[in-house]
Amino acid sequence: MMVGLVNVIEIKNADNFNFTNTLLLVSNANNNKVTKKLAELLTIKEENIIIDKNIVWDFSIIIGKDYKNLESFKQIQKFYSLF
């Protein structure tokens, strides 16, 4: 499924639901330009970007309990009625 310029390969639940902050996991530290753009679009703070060479995909996003405070969530609410 293509979402804008991002190819969404898999959607599933995290291992648990105890993530306080939304995280951007990155498999390759050399993806700096793409990582920064993705974090900017999703309004994920730099301290919540984690290099994890063990993840399967280039990027994984874990939605934390802070999702309602993310500016990106507020923008989506303008266009879609959410649960």
GIDA-V778771 format. One record per residue. N is the residue number from 0. RES is the residue in three letters. SS is DSSP state (H for helix, E for strand, - for the rest). PHI is phi in whole degrees, 0 to 359 (999 if undefined). NEAR is the number of other ideal C-beta (glycine too) atoms within 10 Angstrom. Layout:
BEGIN
N|RES|SS|PHI|NEAR + N|RES|SS|PHI|NEAR
END
This chain:
BEGIN
0|MET|-|999|8 + 1|MET|E|268|7 + 2|VAL|E|238|7 + 3|GLY|-|64|7 + 4|LEU|-|259|9 + 5|VAL|E|251|13 + 6|ASN|E|266|10 + 7|VAL|-|276|11 + 8|ILE|-|265|11 + 9|GLU|-|209|8 + 10|ILE|-|233|7 + 11|LYS|-|202|6 + 12|ASN|-|285|8 + 13|ALA|-|290|13 + 14|ASP|-|298|8 + 15|ASN|-|208|7 + 16|PHE|-|247|9 + 17|ASN|-|258|8 + 18|PHE|-|278|16 + 19|THR|-|291|9 + 20|ASN|-|249|16 + 21|THR|-|288|22 + 22|LEU|E|242|20 + 23|LEU|E|246|18 + 24|LEU|E|266|17 + 25|VAL|E|236|23 + 26|SER|-|277|16 + 27|ASN|-|227|13 + 28|ALA|-|297|9 + 29|ASN|-|280|9 + 30|ASN|-|274|15 + 31|ASN|H|305|10 + 32|LYS|H|296|8 + 33|VAL|H|292|15 + 34|THR|H|301|20 + 35|LYS|H|296|12 + 36|LYS|H|293|12 + 37|LEU|H|296|19 + 38|ALA|H|297|19 + 39|GLU|H|296|10 + 40|LEU|H|299|14 + 41|LEU|H|268|17 + 42|THR|-|54|14 + 43|ILE|-|266|21 + 44|LYS|-|293|13 + 45|GLU|H|302|9 + 46|GLU|H|290|8 + 47|ASN|H|257|18 + 48|ILE|E|260|16 + 49|ILE|E|237|12 + 50|ILE|E|278|12 + 51|ASP|-|222|10 + 52|LYS|-|289|8 + 53|ASN|-|268|6 + 54|ILE|-|283|14 + 55|VAL|-|285|8 + 56|TRP|-|268|13 + 57|ASP|-|297|16 + 58|PHE|E|221|18 + 59|SER|E|226|18 + 60|ILE|E|242|17 + 61|ILE|E|251|16 + 62|ILE|-|280|16 + 63|GLY|-|265|18 + 64|LYS|-|294|12 + 65|ASP|-|274|15 + 66|TYR|H|304|14 + 67|LYS|H|288|9 + 68|ASN|H|268|12 + 69|LEU|-|287|18 + 70|GLU|H|300|10 + 71|SER|H|297|14 + 72|PHE|H|294|16 + 73|LYS|H|297|11 + 74|GLN|H|293|11 + 75|ILE|H|298|12 + 76|GLN|H|301|11 + 77|LYS|-|291|6 + 78|PHE|-|247|6 + 79|TYR|-|228|6 + 80|SER|-|277|5 + 81|LEU|-|253|7 + 82|PHE|-|326|2
END
